[in-house]
């Protein structure tokens, strides 16, 4: 784990990184929104579980946490979910039914503690309204992006991330060519199917998300992007299907990298 930092009013990032041999680091972020009905988006990697929990509970009392959104069921998004639910008795999980089914292969979440959401769903959490969307890039069928209408923040799950020589808190800390080189790598590597898609349909899905006009974009695998810097990410995403495909098993294998990272930490 790395030190937590602020991405916006009452938004705390709980950051880590997954080393990708030969390329750099893939950021791995979860997000805590502390005002209103406190909300956690994703729960980090299993290898970071103890550090993640220590960081989380230093920011919020477990009794105050009300919601945990799981954008999808990959291990780097669900690593601390079970101990969080055990420690936070008022917290309920929001996720897609497909993700819930896949999570249940490892452990069961009581039905009364789950709210399911689909792309197109909207949920009111006190004064906050969340809408749920299918992001343009995903590597799990139940993946959800989350848009917070209260402050214009788009939590984009795996989409819009980048593999970087060194992780950074904010987009402005990086050279643009460095970021977009890593952007092209990650967004193709996790979704090799983009080489097979209809470009017009893919572009339409990107434009649909762009119409939300987010003030802030927070990817699970990238730095904080704000204001005018957000639009170029949608432009870069729209051209992903036009780039040469990343072949399965070639150059970058994120699942294998996660296995290696966990083994090195003695958690396997």
Secondary structure, 3 states (H helix, E strand, C coil): CCCCEEEECCEEEEEEEEEECCCEEEEEEEEEECCCCCEEECCCCHHHHHHHHHHHHHHCCHHHCCEEECCCCCHHHHCCHHHHHHHCCCCEEEECHHHHHHHCCCCCCCHHHEEECCCCCEEEECCEEEEEECCCCCCCCCCCEEEECCCCEEECCCCCCCEECCCCCEHHHCCHHHHHHHHHHHHHHCCHHHHHCCHHHHHHHHHHHHCCCCCEEECCCCCEEECCHHHHHHHHHHCHHHCCCCCCCCCCCHHHHHHHHHHHCCCC
